[in-house]
């Protein structure tokens, strides 16, 4: 698993909790719907500004969208929690 995969899961869950479409979310964030689709499929790793836009539009925090993603300083690898 890659960080973008865990982010994709978190983003999809947050959007579904708000019960809005990818198109509606894209509009709120000033992004294209295909960008939302790519992010939700783990096809693209988001930039910091995009994470902040998404969090604001979904009434959550950037931390919540990144929950479960950790950097292990001993192994110099990402670790993931469900």
C-alpha positions in Angstrom: 0.0 0.0 0.0 1.1 3.5 -0.8 0.2 6.7 1.2 -2.0 7.8 -1.7 -4.0 4.5 -1.4 -4.8 5.2 2.3 -5.6 8.8 1.4 -8.0 7.6 -1.3 -9.9 5.4 1.1 -10.2 8.3 3.6 -11.3 10.7 1.0 -13.9 8.4 -0.4 -15.4 7.7 3.0 -15.4 11.5 3.9 -17.2 12.3 0.7 -19.8 9.6 1.1 -20.4 10.7 4.7 -21.3 14.1 3.3 -23.4 12.4 0.7 -22.1 14.5 -2.2 -21.0 13.5 -5.7 -17.5 13.7 -7.0 -18.7 16.5 -9.3 -20.1 18.5 -6.4 -16.9 18.1 -4.4 -14.8 19.2 -7.3 -16.9 22.3 -7.7 -16.5 23.2 -4.0 -12.7 22.7 -4.3 -12.3 24.4 -7.7 -11.0 21.2 -9.1 -12.0 19.0 -12.0 -14.1 16.0 -11.4 -11.5 13.7 -12.9 -9.0 15.0 -10.3 -11.4 13.8 -7.5 -11.7 10.5 -9.3 -8.0 10.1 -9.6 -7.5 10.9 -5.9 -10.2 8.5 -4.8 -8.6 5.7 -6.8 -5.2 6.3 -5.5 -4.0 7.3 -9.0 -2.5 10.6 -7.8 -0.9 11.8 -4.6 -2.5 15.1 -3.6 -0.6 18.3 -3.0 -0.9 20.1 0.4 -3.2 22.8 -1.1 -5.5 20.2 -2.5 -5.7 18.4 0.8 -6.7 21.6 2.6 -9.3 22.4 -0.1 -10.8 18.9 0.2 -10.8 19.0 4.0 -12.6 22.3 4.1 -15.2 21.3 1.5 -15.9 18.0 3.4 -16.0 19.8 6.8 -13.2 17.8 8.2 -9.4 18.3 8.8 -6.4 17.5 6.7 -5.4 15.2 9.6 -8.6 13.2 9.2 -8.0 12.7 5.5 -4.5 11.4 6.3 -5.5 9.2 9.2 -3.7 5.9 9.3 -0.6 7.1 7.4 2.5 7.1 9.4 6.2 7.5 8.7 8.4 5.1 10.5 11.7 6.8 11.3 13.5 3.5 12.1 12.7 1.8 8.8 12.3 5.0 6.7 9.1 3.6 5.3 5.4 4.4 5.5 3.2 2.3 7.7 -0.5 2.1 7.6 -3.3 1.5 10.1 -6.9 0.5 9.1 
